[in-house]
Amino acid sequence: MTKLEQQVLTQVHAIIGNEEQVIGRRGILIPLKKALINEANIRVVIDTVSADPALAAHLLLRSNTAHAAGIVLTKSRSVKDALIRLGQVNIYRYAFSFYLKERLDELSEPYKKLVQGYWELNENIAMDCIALIREESATNTSSKIDADEMQTLALFSVFGQVITLTAFAYLNAELPRPVSLKVLKSLIDKQQQQLSLEAFESLGLDDDLREEFLIAHNLRQTQNPDSPGLVLRRVLSKRGLLINPL
């Protein structure tokens, strides 16, 4: 690693650790997380989510993805239906990704275009995973993989790249002379695993998400046949995106 790369990496680490800078608007996310951790009454969770109509609409839309794919029979017709079906872990993961995407849309160019490309990739990977478990459910009725857990995991497929690119954009905005994108590419290529795990830890995401991420990228093995990470691993391998190739 060059001296410049090491300096940039140190500064990127500092930004990744600043949740407010990376996530941005957290007025709903913080009380939502508190309510979920404290296993608050569903009415409290509904009221918290409904305080942001855009988030409420997003969660309702997400909750019906599995229904649209033919995996879940019952359609959610209200925010209450959606939140009950999703469960606390998926509610927070979806909410986190919603506010993260909102923050990414505020980035300046060329970072906005680059990070939107990564986000589109996340969404495409999620669709591939849903399609895969739908195909397998037709022949394997014993599968217990939750469609929303699968989708929320897939939305973090290239989390390290997304967060690092975001941090790099903030860093360059503060420098009198911007650092070349070649330095960023080198850091992502060499430090993807470290940066990804640091992002999971610094931004307070749940341990199960991190563990399944490791399984998905072939960095950890599992004896659980219903691990969503194993499904994601197959999709990532096909796309040549595994941190640790098979």
Residue pairs with C-beta under 8 A, 6 or more apart in sequence:
1 9
1 190
4 179
4 183
5 183
5 186
5 187
8 168
8 171
8 179
8 183
8 184
8 187
9 187
9 191
11 171
12 164
12 167
12 168
12 171
12 187
12 195
13 198
15 21
15 22
15 167
15 170
15 171
16 22
16 163
16 164
16 167
16 195
16 198
16 199
16 202
16 203
17 198
17 202
19 26
19 202
19 203
19 204
20 26
21 170
22 100
22 103
22 163
22 166
22 167
22 203
23 29
23 96
23 99
23 100
23 103
23 203
24 99
24 102
24 103
24 106
25 99
25 102
25 103
26 99
27 52
28 48
28 49
28 51
28 52
28 55
28 95
28 99
29 95
29 96
29 99
31 48
32 45
32 48
32 49
32 91
32 92
32 95
33 92
33 204
35 44
35 45
35 48
36 45
36 88
36 91
36 92
39 88
42 80
42 83
42 84
45 83
45 88
45 91
46 79
46 80
46 83
49 55
49 56
49 59
49 79
49 83
49 91
49 95
50 56
50 79
54 98
55 95
55 98
55 99
56 79
58 94
58 98
59 79
59 82
59 83
59 86
59 91
59 94
59 95
59 98
60 76
60 78
60 79
60 82
62 82
62 86
62 94
62 148
62 151
63 76
63 81
63 82
63 83
63 85
63 86
63 148
64 75
64 76
64 82
65 130
65 147
65 148
65 151
66 72
66 130
66 147
66 148
66 151
67 73
67 74
67 75
67 76
69 130
69 131
69 134
69 147
70 134
71 130
71 133
71 134
71 137
71 147
72 85
72 147
74 85
76 82
76 85
83 91
85 148
86 94
86 148
87 148
89 149
89 152
89 206
89 208
89 209
90 146
90 148
90 149
90 152
92 206
93 152
93 155
93 156
93 205
93 206
93 209
94 148
94 152
94 155
96 203
96 205
97 152
97 155
97 156
100 162
101 119
103 166
104 112
104 115
104 116
104 119
104 162
104 166
105 112
105 116
106 112
107 115
107 166
107 169
108 169
108 173
110 181
111 165
111 166
111 168
111 169
111 172
114 165
115 162
115 165
115 166
115 169
118 158
118 161
118 162
118 165
119 162
121 157
121 158
122 154
122 155
122 156
122 157
122 158
122 162
123 155
125 154
125 157
125 232
125 235
125 236
125 239
125 241
126 150
126 151
126 154
126 155
126 157
128 154
128 235
128 238
129 150
129 151
129 153
129 154
129 228
129 231
129 232
129 235
130 147
130 150
130 151
132 231
132 234
132 235
133 143
133 145
133 147
133 150
133 231
136 143
137 143
143 226
144 226
145 226
145 227
145 228
145 231
146 228
149 228
150 228
150 231
150 232
152 209
153 209
153 212
153 213
153 216
153 228
153 229
153 232
154 232
154 235
156 205
156 209
156 213
157 216
157 232
157 236
157 241
158 241
159 196
159 199
159 200
159 213
160 188
160 192
160 193
160 195
160 196
160 197
160 199
161 188
161 192
163 195
163 196
163 199
163 203
164 184
164 187
164 188
164 191
164 195
164 199
165 184
165 188
168 179
168 184
171 179
172 178
172 179
187 195
188 195
192 243
193 217
193 219
193 243
193 244
196 213
196 243
197 210
200 209
200 210
200 213
201 210
211 220
211 229
212 227
212 228
212 229
212 232
213 229
214 220
214 229
215 221
215 222
215 227
215 229
215 230
215 232
215 233
216 228
216 229
216 230
216 232
216 233
216 236
217 233
217 236
217 242
217 243
217 244
218 233
218 237
218 242
218 243
218 244
218 245
218 246
219 243
219 244
222 229
222 230
224 230
233 242
233 246
236 242
237 245
237 246
